[in-house]
Amino acid sequence: MGSLNPEYFDAFKADLTVLVEGEANASLSFPHTAPELFKQRSDRKEKPDAFVRRTYAPWLEQKGGLPRPIIRELDEPLYRALYKHGFPKDFETKLPPAKGRSAQHIGMTPTEILSKKRDADKARYQKHISNLKS
């Protein structure tokens, strides 16, 4: 049995960390404010999907796209209009569904989300115990 090359082991460990911790998504950036609001668009005939393509183009083209909860948080009327008119096929990757994540959890790794959930569960349990004692 040969010895394990530390260089290969370190590379494997780094790749595994990316997969497990979700660090591949850490480089994603999202707008903090809407570049333009759907209700204030100059061309009132512009469809919601065309508006998204024009207004959010830089974020749609990044790997992972722009998750739908971000759109909902930035521009609720646009979010509702997208659902009313339907999502084009290419929006599955450019404007992916949240898969159970809220906008505040989008940039977090699964480990960070689990840690926050555990902290919230502990706080809820402590409050429940203190209510029983009083």
C-alpha positions in Angstrom: 0.0 0.0 0.0 1.5 3.3 -1.1 1.6 6.5 1.0 -1.1 9.1 0.6 0.2 12.2 -1.3 -0.7 15.2 1.0 -1.1 17.5 -2.1 -3.9 15.3 -3.5 -5.5 15.0 -0.1 -5.6 18.8 0.3 -7.1 19.2 -3.1 -9.7 16.6 -2.3 -10.5 18.2 1.0 -10.9 21.6 -0.7 -13.3 20.1 -3.3 -15.3 18.4 -0.6 -15.6 21.6 1.4 -17.0 23.4 -1.6 -19.6 20.6 -2.1 -20.6 20.3 1.6 -20.5 23.9 2.7 -21.9 25.4 -0.5 -19.0 27.8 -0.9 -19.5 27.7 -4.7 -22.5 30.0 -4.1 -20.6 32.3 -1.8 -19.5 34.4 -4.8 -23.0 35.2 -5.9 -24.1 38.8 -5.6 -27.6 40.1 -5.5 -29.0 43.6 -5.7 -29.8 45.3 -2.4 -32.4 47.6 -4.1 -34.5 47.2 -7.2 -32.7 48.9 -10.2 -36.2 49.8 -11.4 -39.7 49.0 -10.2 -42.1 47.2 -12.4 -44.9 49.6 -11.7 -42.7 52.6 -12.7 -41.5 51.2 -16.0 -41.6 53.6 -18.9 -43.1 51.1 -21.4 -46.3 50.0 -19.8 -46.8 47.3 -22.4 -43.5 45.6 -21.4 -44.2 42.0 -20.1 -42.8 40.9 -16.7 -40.3 38.5 -18.2 -38.9 41.1 -20.7 -38.7 43.6 -17.8 -36.7 41.1 -15.7 -34.4 40.3 -18.6 -33.7 44.0 -19.2 -33.5 45.2 -15.5 -31.8 42.2 -13.8 -29.5 41.0 -16.7 -26.2 41.1 -14.8 -27.6 38.9 -12.0 -29.5 36.5 -14.3 -26.2 35.6 -16.1 -24.3 34.6 -13.0 -24.0 31.0 -12.1 -27.0 30.2 -10.0 -29.0 33.1 -11.4 -31.2 35.4 -9.3 -33.4 33.4 -6.9 -37.1 34.3 -6.9 -37.3 35.3 -3.2 -34.9 38.1 -4.0 -37.2 39.4 -6.7 -40.1 39.1 -4.3 -38.3 41.1 -1.6 -37.2 43.8 -4.0 -40.4 44.2 -6.1 -43.5 42.4 -5.0 -45.7 43.5 -7.9 -43.1 42.2 -10.4 -43.1 38.9 -8.5 -46.9 38.6 -8.7 -46.9 39.6 -12.4 -44.3 36.9 -13.2 -46.5 34.2 -11.5 -49.6 35.5 -13.3 -48.0 35.5 -16.7 -46.0 32.4 -16.2 -42.3 31.8 -16.2 -40.4 31.1 -19.5 -38.5 27.8 -19.6 -35.1 29.5 -19.4 -36.1 31.1 -16.1 -35.8 27.8 -14.3 -32.0 28.4 -14.2 -31.9 32.2 -14.5 -34.6 32.8 -11.9 -34.7 29.6 -9.9 -37.2 28.8 -7.2 -36.0 29.1 -3.6 -36.3 25.4 -2.7 -37.7 26.3 0.7 -35.2 29.1 1.4 -36.3 32.6 2.2 -34.5 35.6 0.8 -32.4 36.1 4.0 -31.1 32.5 3.7 -30.2 32.5 0.0 -26.5 33.3 0.5 -26.1 31.1 3.5 -24.6 27.6 3.4 -26.7 24.7 4.6 -24.6 24.5 7.7 -25.3 28.1 8.6 -29.0 27.7 8.0 -29.0 24.6 10.3 -27.1 26.5 13.0 -29.6 29.4 12.9 -32.5 26.9 13.0 -31.0 25.2 16.1 -30.4 28.5 17.8 -34.0 29.5 17.2 -35.3 26.1 18.4 -33.2 26.4 21.6 -34.6 29.9 22.2 -38.1 28.7 21.7 -37.6 25.8 24.1 -36.1 28.1 26.8 -39.1 30.5 26.4 -41.4 27.5 26.7 -39.6 26.3 29.9 -39.7 29.8 31.5 -43.4 30.1 30.7 -44.0 26.7 32.5 -42.2 27.9 35.6 -44.1 31.1 35.9 
